[in-house]
């Protein structure tokens, strides 16, 4: 089984609340100056996830497509 996660090291929150993403993570994930990252928190575990805007858009497009497929199946079933 192949894992698609990697630990890049640690980051420290500065006095202004800023976090520096490790250089190897920025390079491998092709993060560039000006990229928009969405910050998602796992409230129960205290975890945090950063998603590139393009990744979030892709996830939403996939979910929308799946919902449309379900609606289509439901409509066909009711005929």
PDB file of N, CA, C and O in Angstrom:
ATOM      1  N   UNK A   1       0.837  -1.165   0.000  1.00  0.00           N
ATOM      2  CA  UNK A   1       0.000   0.000   0.000  1.00  0.00           C
ATOM      3  C   UNK A   1       0.894   1.243   0.000  1.00  0.00           C
ATOM      4  O   UNK A   1       1.813   1.352   0.811  1.00  0.00           O
ATOM      5  N   UNK A   2       0.623   2.165  -0.899  1.00  0.00           N
ATOM      6  CA  UNK A   2       1.432   3.374  -1.021  1.00  0.00           C
ATOM      7  C   UNK A   2       0.809   4.504  -0.215  1.00  0.00           C
ATOM      8  O   UNK A   2      -0.395   4.747  -0.299  1.00  0.00           O
ATOM      9  N   UNK A   3       1.641   5.198   0.571  1.00  0.00           N
ATOM     10  CA  UNK A   3       1.163   6.319   1.373  1.00  0.00           C
ATOM     11  C   UNK A   3       1.371   7.612   0.599  1.00  0.00           C
ATOM     12  O   UNK A   3       2.369   7.767  -0.104  1.00  0.00           O
ATOM     13  N   UNK A   4       0.441   8.526   0.725  1.00  0.00           N
ATOM     14  CA  UNK A   4       0.553   9.800   0.020  1.00  0.00           C
ATOM     15  C   UNK A   4       0.761  10.960   0.995  1.00  0.00           C
ATOM     16  O   UNK A   4       0.443  12.108   0.682  1.00  0.00           O
ATOM     17  N   UNK A   5       1.293  10.653   2.171  1.00  0.00           N
ATOM     18  CA  UNK A   5       1.563  11.681   3.165  1.00  0.00           C
ATOM     19  C   UNK A   5       3.047  11.690   3.482  1.00  0.00           C
ATOM     20  O   UNK A   5       3.721  10.666   3.367  1.00  0.00           O
ATOM     21  N   UNK A   6       3.554  12.847   3.881  1.00  0.00           N
ATOM     22  CA  UNK A   6       4.973  12.986   4.189  1.00  0.00           C
ATOM     23  C   UNK A   6       5.132  14.009   5.293  1.00  0.00           C
ATOM     24  O   UNK A   6       4.460  15.040   5.289  1.00  0.00           O
ATOM     25  N   UNK A   7       6.006  13.737   6.228  1.00  0.00           N
ATOM     26  CA  UNK A   7       6.323  14.689   7.281  1.00  0.00           C
ATOM     27  C   UNK A   7       7.492  15.537   6.803  1.00  0.00           C
ATOM     28  O   UNK A   7       8.571  15.012   6.527  1.00  0.00           O
ATOM     29  N   UNK A   8       7.287  16.830   6.704  1.00  0.00           N
ATOM     30  CA  UNK A   8       8.305  17.751   6.205  1.00  0.00           C
ATOM     31  C   UNK A   8       9.111  18.402   7.323  1.00  0.00           C
ATOM     32  O   UNK A   8      10.061  19.134   7.047  1.00  0.00           O
ATOM     33  N   UNK A   9       8.759  18.154   8.549  1.00  0.00           N
ATOM     34  CA  UNK A   9       9.463  18.781   9.658  1.00  0.00           C
ATOM     35  C   UNK A   9       8.495  19.580  10.497  1.00  0.00           C
ATOM     36  O   UNK A   9       7.313  19.248  10.587  1.00  0.00           O
ATOM     37  N   UNK A  10       8.997  20.630  11.108  1.00  0.00           N
ATOM     38  CA  UNK A  10       8.154  21.434  11.986  1.00  0.00           C
ATOM     39  C   UNK A  10       8.102  22.873  11.499  1.00  0.00           C
ATOM     40  O   UNK A  10       8.927  23.313  10.698  1.00  0.00           O
ATOM     41  N   UNK A  11       7.114  23.587  12.003  1.00  0.00           N
ATOM     42  CA  UNK A  11       6.975  25.014  11.742  1.00  0.00           C
ATOM     43  C   UNK A  11       6.632  25.671  13.068  1.00  0.00           C
ATOM     44  O   UNK A  11       5.972  25.072  13.917  1.00  0.00           O
ATOM     45  N   UNK A  12       7.078  26.893  13.238  1.00  0.00           N
ATOM     46  CA  UNK A  12       6.804  27.640  14.463  1.00  0.00           C
ATOM     47  C   UNK A  12       5.924  28.832  14.136  1.00  0.00           C
ATOM     48  O   UNK A  12       6.136  29.516  13.135  1.00  0.00           O
ATOM     49  N   UNK A  13       4.946  29.075  14.975  1.00  0.00           N
ATOM     50  CA  UNK A  13       4.075  30.228  14.797  1.00  0.00           C
ATOM     51  C   UNK A  13       4.790  31.444  15.373  1.00  0.00           C
ATOM     52  O   UNK A  13       5.182  31.451  16.539  1.00  0.00           O
ATOM     53  N   UNK A  14       4.954  32.468  14.546  1.00  0.00           N
ATOM     54  CA  UNK A  14       5.607  33.696  14.980  1.00  0.00           C
ATOM     55  C   UNK A  14       4.675  34.597  15.767  1.00  0.00           C
ATOM     56  O   UNK A  14       3.494  34.289  15.930  1.00  0.00           O
ATOM     57  N   UNK A  15       5.200  35.702  16.252  1.00  0.00           N
ATOM     58  CA  UNK A  15       4.428  36.620  17.091  1.00  0.00           C
ATOM     59  C   UNK A  15       3.230  37.231  16.359  1.00  0.00           C
ATOM     60  O   UNK A  15       2.270  37.660  16.999  1.00  0.00           O
ATOM     61  N   UNK A  16       3.277  37.273  15.031  1.00  0.00           N
ATOM     62  CA  UNK A  16       2.165  37.803  14.236  1.00  0.00           C
ATOM     63  C   UNK A  16       1.235  36.690  13.746  1.00  0.00           C
ATOM     64  O   UNK A  16       0.345  36.938  12.932  1.00  0.00           O
ATOM     65  N   UNK A  17       1.439  35.467  14.239  1.00  0.00           N
ATOM     66  CA  UNK A  17       0.598  34.343  13.839  1.00  0.00           C
ATOM     67  C   UNK A  17       1.000  33.720  12.515  1.00  0.00           C
ATOM     68  O   UNK A  17       0.273  32.880  11.986  1.00  0.00           O
ATOM     69  N   UNK A  18       2.134  34.111  11.973  1.00  0.00           N
ATOM     70  CA  UNK A  18       2.579  33.585  10.684  1.00  0.00           C
ATOM     71  C   UNK A  18       3.334  32.274  10.864  1.00  0.00           C
ATOM     72  O   UNK A  18       4.027  32.066  11.860  1.00  0.00           O
ATOM     73  N   UNK A  19       3.181  31.398   9.876  1.00  0.00           N
ATOM     74  CA  UNK A  19       3.849  30.109   9.871  1.00  0.00           C
ATOM     75  C   UNK A  19       4.702  30.025   8.615  1.00  0.00           C
ATOM     76  O   UNK A  19       4.233  30.340   7.522  1.00  0.00           O
ATOM     77  N   UNK A  20       5.951  29.602   8.767  1.00  0.00           N
ATOM     78  CA  UNK A  20       6.822  29.398   7.615  1.00  0.00           C
ATOM     79  C   UNK A  20       6.751  27.928   7.228  1.00  0.00           C
ATOM     80  O   UNK A  20       7.039  27.048   8.039  1.00  0.00           O
ATOM     81  N   UNK A  21       6.366  27.674   5.987  1.00  0.00           N
ATOM     82  CA  UNK A  21       6.293  26.305   5.476  1.00  0.00           C
ATOM     83  C   UNK A  21       7.703  25.888   5.071  1.00  0.00           C
ATOM     84  O   UNK A  21       8.370  26.627   4.346  1.00  0.00           O
ATOM     85  N   UNK A  22       8.177  24.722   5.520  1.00  0.00           N
ATOM     86  CA  UNK A  22       9.538  24.293   5.190  1.00  0.00           C
ATOM     87  C   UNK A  22       9.804  24.315   3.680  1.00  0.00           C
ATOM     88  O   UNK A  22       8.933  23.992   2.872  1.00  0.00           O
ATOM     89  N   UNK A  23      11.028  24.703   3.328  1.00  0.00           N
ATOM     90  CA  UNK A  23      11.408  24.871   1.917  1.00  0.00           C
ATOM     91  C   UNK A  23      11.174  23.615   1.096  1.00  0.00           C
ATOM     92  O   UNK A  23      10.676  23.708  -0.026  1.00  0.00           O
ATOM     93  N   UNK A  24      11.518  22.437   1.620  1.00  0.00           N
ATOM     94  CA  UNK A  24      11.333  21.215   0.824  1.00  0.00           C
ATOM     95  C   UNK A  24       9.854  20.938   0.567  1.00  0.00           C
ATOM     96  O   UNK A  24       9.503  20.382  -0.474  1.00  0.00           O
ATOM     97  N   UNK A  25       8.989  21.316   1.498  1.00  0.00           N
ATOM     98  CA  UNK A  25       7.546  21.159   1.280  1.00  0.00           C
ATOM     99  C   UNK A  25       7.079  22.113   0.185  1.00  0.00           C
ATOM    100  O   UNK A  25       6.313  21.725  -0.698  1.00  0.00           O
ATOM    101  N   UNK A  26       7.543  23.365   0.244  1.00  0.00           N
ATOM    102  CA  UNK A  26       7.153  24.346  -0.782  1.00  0.00           C
ATOM    103  C   UNK A  26       7.602  23.885  -2.161  1.00  0.00           C
ATOM    104  O   UNK A  26       6.866  24.027  -3.137  1.00  0.00           O
ATOM    105  N   UNK A  27       8.813  23.331  -2.244  1.00  0.00           N
ATOM    106  CA  UNK A  27       9.336  22.883  -3.541  1.00  0.00           C
ATOM    107  C   UNK A  27       8.553  21.686  -4.065  1.00  0.00           C
ATOM    108  O   UNK A  27       8.080  21.706  -5.201  1.00  0.00           O
ATOM    109  N   UNK A  28       8.414  20.648  -3.251  1.00  0.00           N
ATOM    110  CA  UNK A  28       7.745  19.419  -3.695  1.00  0.00           C
ATOM    111  C   UNK A  28       6.273  19.646  -4.003  1.00  0.00           C
ATOM    112  O   UNK A  28       5.729  19.027  -4.917  1.00  0.00           O
ATOM    113  N   UNK A  29       5.619  20.531  -3.246  1.00  0.00           N
ATOM    114  CA  UNK A  29       4.194  20.782  -3.444  1.00  0.00           C
ATOM    115  C   UNK A  29       3.936  21.951  -4.383  1.00  0.00           C
ATOM    116  O   UNK A  29       2.793  22.351  -4.602  1.00  0.00           O
ATOM    117  N   UNK A  30       5.021  22.491  -4.934  1.00  0.00           N
ATOM    118  CA  UNK A  30       4.964  23.596  -5.894  1.00  0.00           C
ATOM    119  C   UNK A  30       4.175  24.783  -5.345  1.00  0.00           C
ATOM    120  O   UNK A  30       3.336  25.357  -6.038  1.00  0.00           O
ATOM    121  N   UNK A  31       4.456  25.142  -4.091  1.00  0.00           N
ATOM    122  CA  UNK A  31       3.839  26.316  -3.476  1.00  0.00           C
ATOM    123  C   UNK A  31       4.690  27.526  -3.817  1.00  0.00           C
ATOM    124  O   UNK A  31       5.907  27.525  -3.628  1.00  0.00           O
ATOM    125  N   UNK A  32       4.030  28.555  -4.321  1.00  0.00           N
ATOM    126  CA  UNK A  32       4.749  29.748  -4.759  1.00  0.00           C
ATOM    127  C   UNK A  32       4.188  30.983  -4.049  1.00  0.00           C
ATOM    128  O   UNK A  32       3.068  30.972  -3.538  1.00  0.00           O
ATOM    129  N   UNK A  33       4.992  32.038  -4.033  1.00  0.00           N
ATOM    130  CA  UNK A  33       4.552  33.303  -3.469  1.00  0.00           C
ATOM    131  C   UNK A  33       3.235  33.724  -4.120  1.00  0.00           C
ATOM    132  O   UNK A  33       3.115  33.724  -5.345  1.00  0.00           O
ATOM    133  N   UNK A  34       2.269  34.077  -3.310  1.00  0.00           N
ATOM    134  CA  UNK A  34       0.968  34.507  -3.825  1.00  0.00           C
ATOM    135  C   UNK A  34      -0.062  33.405  -3.909  1.00  0.00           C
ATOM    136  O   UNK A  34      -1.245  33.691  -4.092  1.00  0.00           O
ATOM    137  N   UNK A  35       0.353  32.128  -3.781  1.00  0.00           N
ATOM    138  CA  UNK A  35      -0.622  31.038  -3.787  1.00  0.00           C
ATOM    139  C   UNK A  35      -1.571  31.211  -2.614  1.00  0.00           C
ATOM    140  O   UNK A  35      -1.163  31.597  -1.519  1.00  0.00           O
ATOM    141  N   UNK A  36      -2.843  30.920  -2.856  1.00  0.00           N
ATOM    142  CA  UNK A  36      -3.835  30.983  -1.781  1.00  0.00           C
ATOM    143  C   UNK A  36      -3.956  29.604  -1.158  1.00  0.00           C
ATOM    144  O   UNK A  36      -4.154  28.608  -1.853  1.00  0.00           O
ATOM    145  N   UNK A  37      -3.835  29.559   0.156  1.00  0.00           N
ATOM    146  CA  UNK A  37      -4.001  28.316   0.903  1.00  0.00           C
ATOM    147  C   UNK A  37      -5.209  28.460   1.814  1.00  0.00           C
ATOM    148  O   UNK A  37      -5.338  29.448   2.537  1.00  0.00           O
ATOM    149  N   UNK A  38      -6.084  27.478   1.776  1.00  0.00           N
ATOM    150  CA  UNK A  38      -7.224  27.457   2.678  1.00  0.00           C
ATOM    151  C   UNK A  38      -6.810  26.692   3.928  1.00  0.00           C
ATOM    152  O   UNK A  38      -6.172  25.643   3.845  1.00  0.00           O
ATOM    153  N   UNK A  39      -7.177  27.223   5.076  1.00  0.00           N
ATOM    154  CA  UNK A  39      -6.803  26.642   6.358  1.00  0.00           C
ATOM    155  C   UNK A  39      -8.032  25.958   6.938  1.00  0.00           C
ATOM    156  O   UNK A  39      -9.057  26.596   7.180  1.00  0.00           O
ATOM    157  N   UNK A  40      -7.918  24.649   7.156  1.00  0.00           N
ATOM    158  CA  UNK A  40      -9.026  23.855   7.668  1.00  0.00           C
ATOM    159  C   UNK A  40      -8.583  23.240   8.989  1.00  0.00           C
ATOM    160  O   UNK A  40      -7.529  22.610   9.071  1.00  0.00           O
ATOM    161  N   UNK A  41      -9.394  23.430  10.010  1.00  0.00           N
ATOM    162  CA  UNK A  41      -9.059  22.912  11.327  1.00  0.00           C
ATOM    163  C   UNK A  41      -9.905  21.711  11.698  1.00  0.00           C
ATOM    164  O   UNK A  41     -11.102  21.666  11.415  1.00  0.00           O
ATOM    165  N   UNK A  42      -9.269  20.737  12.337  1.00  0.00           N
ATOM    166  CA  UNK A  42      -9.970  19.599  12.917  1.00  0.00           C
ATOM    167  C   UNK A  42     -10.186  19.939  14.383  1.00  0.00           C
ATOM    168  O   UNK A  42      -9.304  19.724  15.214  1.00  0.00           O
ATOM    169  N   UNK A  43     -11.349  20.465  14.695  1.00  0.00           N
ATOM    170  CA  UNK A  43     -11.612  21.053  16.000  1.00  0.00           C
ATOM    171  C   UNK A  43     -11.383  20.089  17.159  1.00  0.00           C
ATOM    172  O   UNK A  43     -10.870  20.499  18.200  1.00  0.00           O
ATOM    173  N   UNK A  44     -11.745  18.840  17.008  1.00  0.00           N
ATOM    174  CA  UNK A  44     -11.628  17.884  18.111  1.00  0.00           C
ATOM    175  C   UNK A  44     -10.190  17.456  18.383  1.00  0.00           C
ATOM    176  O   UNK A  44      -9.848  17.110  19.514  1.00  0.00           O
ATOM    177  N   UNK A  45      -9.348  17.479  17.355  1.00  0.00           N
ATOM    178  CA  UNK A  45      -7.981  16.976  17.538  1.00  0.00           C
ATOM    179  C   UNK A  45      -6.937  18.086  17.584  1.00  0.00           C
ATOM    180  O   UNK A  45      -5.770  17.827  17.880  1.00  0.00           O
ATOM    181  N   UNK A  46      -7.341  19.302  17.297  1.00  0.00           N
ATOM    182  CA  UNK A  46      -6.375  20.395  17.295  1.00  0.00           C
ATOM    183  C   UNK A  46      -5.492  20.395  16.059  1.00  0.00           C
ATOM    184  O   UNK A  46      -4.495  21.115  16.015  1.00  0.00           O
ATOM    185  N   UNK A  47      -5.840  19.599  15.053  1.00  0.00           N
ATOM    186  CA  UNK A  47      -5.060  19.528  13.821  1.00  0.00           C
ATOM    187  C   UNK A  47      -5.439  20.638  12.860  1.00  0.00           C
ATOM    188  O   UNK A  47      -6.502  21.249  12.971  1.00  0.00           O
ATOM    189  N   UNK A  48      -4.548  20.884  11.919  1.00  0.00           N
ATOM    190  CA  UNK A  48      -4.783  21.922  10.918  1.00  0.00           C
ATOM    191  C   UNK A  48      -4.269  21.417   9.572  1.00  0.00           C
ATOM    192  O   UNK A  48      -3.254  20.724   9.503  1.00  0.00           O
ATOM    193  N   UNK A  49      -4.975  21.770   8.517  1.00  0.00           N
ATOM    194  CA  UNK A  49      -4.601  21.356   7.159  1.00  0.00           C
ATOM    195  C   UNK A  49      -4.598  22.593   6.275  1.00  0.00           C
ATOM    196  O   UNK A  49      -5.493  23.432   6.367  1.00  0.00           O
ATOM    197  N   UNK A  50      -3.598  22.703   5.425  1.00  0.00           N
ATOM    198  CA  UNK A  50      -3.551  23.755   4.417  1.00  0.00           C
ATOM    199  C   UNK A  50      -3.854  23.112   3.067  1.00  0.00           C
ATOM    200  O   UNK A  50      -3.252  22.099   2.712  1.00  0.00           O
ATOM    201  N   UNK A  51      -4.782  23.696   2.318  1.00  0.00           N
ATOM    202  CA  UNK A  51      -5.103  23.196   0.978  1.00  0.00           C
ATOM    203  C   UNK A  51      -4.885  24.304  -0.033  1.00  0.00           C
ATOM    204  O   UNK A  51      -5.345  25.431   0.152  1.00  0.00           O
ATOM    205  N   UNK A  52      -4.171  23.968  -1.119  1.00  0.00           N
ATOM    206  CA  UNK A  52      -4.041  24.938  -2.203  1.00  0.00           C
ATOM    207  C   UNK A  52      -5.428  25.185  -2.788  1.00  0.00           C
ATOM    208  O   UNK A  52      -6.269  24.288  -2.837  1.00  0.00           O
ATOM    209  N   UNK A  53      -5.643  26.408  -3.226  1.00  0.00           N
ATOM    210  CA  UNK A  53      -6.943  26.779  -3.780  1.00  0.00           C
ATOM    211  C   UNK A  53      -7.352  25.832  -4.908  1.00  0.00           C
ATOM    212  O   UNK A  53      -8.514  25.432  -4.989  1.00  0.00           O
ATOM    213  N   UNK A  54      -6.411  25.475  -5.773  1.00  0.00           N
ATOM    214  CA  UNK A  54      -6.716  24.586  -6.897  1.00  0.00           C
ATOM    215  C   UNK A  54      -7.163  23.211  -6.407  1.00  0.00           C
ATOM    216  O   UNK A  54      -8.037  22.589  -7.012  1.00  0.00           O
ATOM    217  N   UNK A  55      -6.566  22.735  -5.312  1.00  0.00           N
ATOM    218  CA  UNK A  55      -6.934  21.436  -4.752  1.00  0.00           C
ATOM    219  C   UNK A  55      -8.359  21.483  -4.219  1.00  0.00           C
ATOM    220  O   UNK A  55      -9.143  20.563  -4.455  1.00  0.00           O
ATOM    221  N   UNK A  56      -8.696  22.541  -3.507  1.00  0.00           N
ATOM    222  CA  UNK A  56     -10.046  22.688  -2.969  1.00  0.00           C
ATOM    223  C   UNK A  56     -11.063  22.790  -4.101  1.00  0.00           C
ATOM    224  O   UNK A  56     -12.130  22.182  -4.031  1.00  0.00           O
ATOM    225  N   UNK A  57     -10.743  23.550  -5.137  1.00  0.00           N
ATOM    226  CA  UNK A  57     -11.645  23.662  -6.286  1.00  0.00           C
ATOM    227  C   UNK A  57     -11.869  22.306  -6.939  1.00  0.00           C
ATOM    228  O   UNK A  57     -12.992  21.976  -7.318  1.00  0.00           O
ATOM    229  N   UNK A  58     -10.802  21.518  -7.073  1.00  0.00           N
ATOM    230  CA  UNK A  58     -10.915  20.183  -7.652  1.00  0.00           C
ATOM    231  C   UNK A  58     -11.776  19.262  -6.806  1.00  0.00           C
ATOM    232  O   UNK A  58     -12.580  18.491  -7.330  1.00  0.00           O
ATOM    233  N   UNK A  59     -11.600  19.349  -5.482  1.00  0.00           N
ATOM    234  CA  UNK A  59     -12.405  18.527  -4.578  1.00  0.00           C
ATOM    235  C   UNK A  59     -13.881  18.896  -4.691  1.00  0.00           C
ATOM    236  O   UNK A  59     -14.743  18.018  -4.738  1.00  0.00           O
ATOM    237  N   UNK A  60     -14.172  20.202  -4.736  1.00  0.00           N
ATOM    238  CA  UNK A  60     -15.563  20.647  -4.858  1.00  0.00           C
ATOM    239  C   UNK A  60     -16.173  20.231  -6.190  1.00  0.00           C
ATOM    240  O   UNK A  60     -17.339  19.841  -6.247  1.00  0.00           O
ATOM    241  N   UNK A  61     -15.390  20.313  -7.257  1.00  0.00           N
ATOM    242  CA  UNK A  61     -15.882  19.885  -8.573  1.00  0.00           C
ATOM    243  C   UNK A  61     -16.203  18.395  -8.566  1.00  0.00           C
ATOM    244  O   UNK A  61     -17.214  17.973  -9.128  1.00  0.00           O
ATOM    245  N   UNK A  62     -15.349  17.600  -7.933  1.00  0.00           N
ATOM    246  CA  UNK A  62     -15.573  16.155  -7.855  1.00  0.00           C
ATOM    247  C   UNK A  62     -16.838  15.847  -7.045  1.00  0.00           C
ATOM    248  O   UNK A  62     -17.643  15.003  -7.438  1.00  0.00           O
ATOM    249  N   UNK A  63     -17.005  16.539  -5.910  1.00  0.00           N
ATOM    250  CA  UNK A  63     -18.194  16.317  -5.091  1.00  0.00           C
ATOM    251  C   UNK A  63     -19.452  16.731  -5.836  1.00  0.00           C
ATOM    252  O   UNK A  63     -20.473  16.048  -5.750  1.00  0.00           O
ATOM    253  N   UNK A  64     -19.394  17.843  -6.567  1.00  0.00           N
ATOM    254  CA  UNK A  64     -20.545  18.303  -7.342  1.00  0.00           C
ATOM    255  C   UNK A  64     -20.911  17.272  -8.408  1.00  0.00           C
ATOM    256  O   UNK A  64     -22.089  16.981  -8.616  1.00  0.00           O
ATOM    257  N   UNK A  65     -19.911  16.727  -9.074  1.00  0.00           N
ATOM    258  CA  UNK A  65     -20.149  15.700 -10.092  1.00  0.00           C
ATOM    259  C   UNK A  65     -20.810  14.473  -9.479  1.00  0.00           C
ATOM    260  O   UNK A  65     -21.748  13.917 -10.050  1.00  0.00           O
ATOM    261  N   UNK A  66     -20.319  14.048  -8.310  1.00  0.00           N
ATOM    262  CA  UNK A  66     -20.903  12.889  -7.641  1.00  0.00           C
ATOM    263  C   UNK A  66     -22.357  13.145  -7.253  1.00  0.00           C
ATOM    264  O   UNK A  66     -23.203  12.263  -7.400  1.00  0.00           O
ATOM    265  N   UNK A  67     -22.651  14.346  -6.760  1.00  0.00           N
ATOM    266  CA  UNK A  67     -24.031  14.692  -6.405  1.00  0.00           C
ATOM    267  C   UNK A  67     -24.936  14.680  -7.632  1.00  0.00           C
ATOM    268  O   UNK A  67     -26.075  14.217  -7.561  1.00  0.00           O
ATOM    269  N   UNK A  68     -24.437  15.185  -8.749  1.00  0.00           N
ATOM    270  CA  UNK A  68     -25.214  15.175  -9.986  1.00  0.00           C
ATOM    271  C   UNK A  68     -25.490  13.747 -10.434  1.00  0.00           C
ATOM    272  O   UNK A  68     -26.585  13.446 -10.908  1.00  0.00           O
ATOM    273  N   UNK A  69     -24.508  12.870 -10.286  1.00  0.00           N
ATOM    274  CA  UNK A  69     -24.703  11.457 -10.642  1.00  0.00           C
ATOM    275  C   UNK A  69     -25.765  10.810  -9.760  1.00  0.00           C
ATOM    276  O   UNK A  69     -26.597  10.041 -10.243  1.00  0.00           O
ATOM    277  N   UNK A  70     -25.734  11.122  -8.475  1.00  0.00           N
ATOM    278  CA  UNK A  70     -26.726  10.569  -7.544  1.00  0.00           C
ATOM    279  C   UNK A  70     -28.116  11.083  -7.891  1.00  0.00           C
ATOM    280  O   UNK A  70     -29.076  10.313  -7.895  1.00  0.00           O
ATOM    281  N   UNK A  71     -28.237  12.384  -8.183  1.00  0.00           N
ATOM    282  CA  UNK A  71     -29.539  12.952  -8.570  1.00  0.00           C
ATOM    283  C   UNK A  71     -30.071  12.281  -9.835  1.00  0.00           C
ATOM    284  O   UNK A  71     -31.259  11.977  -9.940  1.00  0.00           O
ATOM    285  N   UNK A  72     -29.176  12.059 -10.784  1.00  0.00           N
ATOM    286  CA  UNK A  72     -29.573  11.424 -12.035  1.00  0.00           C
ATOM    287  C   UNK A  72     -30.076  10.004 -11.786  1.00  0.00           C
ATOM    288  O   UNK A  72     -31.096   9.597 -12.342  1.00  0.00           O
ATOM    289  N   UNK A  73     -29.364   9.256 -10.956  1.00  0.00           N
ATOM    290  CA  UNK A  73     -29.798   7.894 -10.631  1.00  0.00           C
ATOM    291  C   UNK A  73     -31.156   7.917  -9.929  1.00  0.00           C
ATOM    292  O   UNK A  73     -32.025   7.095 -10.220  1.00  0.00           O
ATOM    293  N   UNK A  74     -31.331   8.854  -9.013  1.00  0.00           N
ATOM    294  CA  UNK A  74     -32.581   8.964  -8.276  1.00  0.00           C
ATOM    295  C   UNK A  74     -33.733   9.309  -9.233  1.00  0.00           C
ATOM    296  O   UNK A  74     -34.812   8.722  -9.151  1.00  0.00           O
ATOM    297  N   UNK A  75     -33.491  10.263 -10.136  1.00  0.00           N
ATOM    298  CA  UNK A  75     -34.519  10.663 -11.090  1.00  0.00           C
ATOM    299  C   UNK A  75     -34.891   9.510 -12.008  1.00  0.00           C
ATOM    300  O   UNK A  75     -36.066   9.320 -12.320  1.00  0.00           O
ATOM    301  N   UNK A  76     -33.896   8.735 -12.445  1.00  0.00           N
ATOM    302  CA  UNK A  76     -34.160   7.581 -13.312  1.00  0.00           C
ATOM    303  C   UNK A  76     -34.928   6.496 -12.574  1.00  0.00           C
ATOM    304  O   UNK A  76     -35.725   5.776 -13.174  1.00  0.00           O
ATOM    305  N   UNK A  77     -34.691   6.380 -11.284  1.00  0.00           N
ATOM    306  CA  UNK A  77     -35.371   5.376 -10.477  1.00  0.00           C
ATOM    307  C   UNK A  77     -36.848   5.725 -10.280  1.00  0.00           C
ATOM    308  O   UNK A  77     -37.698   4.840 -10.188  1.00  0.00           O
ATOM    309  N   UNK A  78     -37.137   7.016 -10.217  1.00  0.00           N
ATOM    310  CA  UNK A  78     -38.507   7.465  -9.984  1.00  0.00           C
ATOM    311  C   UNK A  78     -39.366   7.461 -11.234  1.00  0.00           C
ATOM    312  O   UNK A  78     -40.564   7.735 -11.153  1.00  0.00           O
ATOM    313  N   UNK A  79     -38.792   7.160 -12.376  1.00  0.00           N
ATOM    314  CA  UNK A  79     -39.563   7.164 -13.639  1.00  0.00           C
ATOM    315  C   UNK A  79     -40.292   5.852 -13.823  1.00  0.00           C
ATOM    316  O   UNK A  79     -40.989   5.668 -14.821  1.00  0.00           O
TER     317      UNK A  79
END
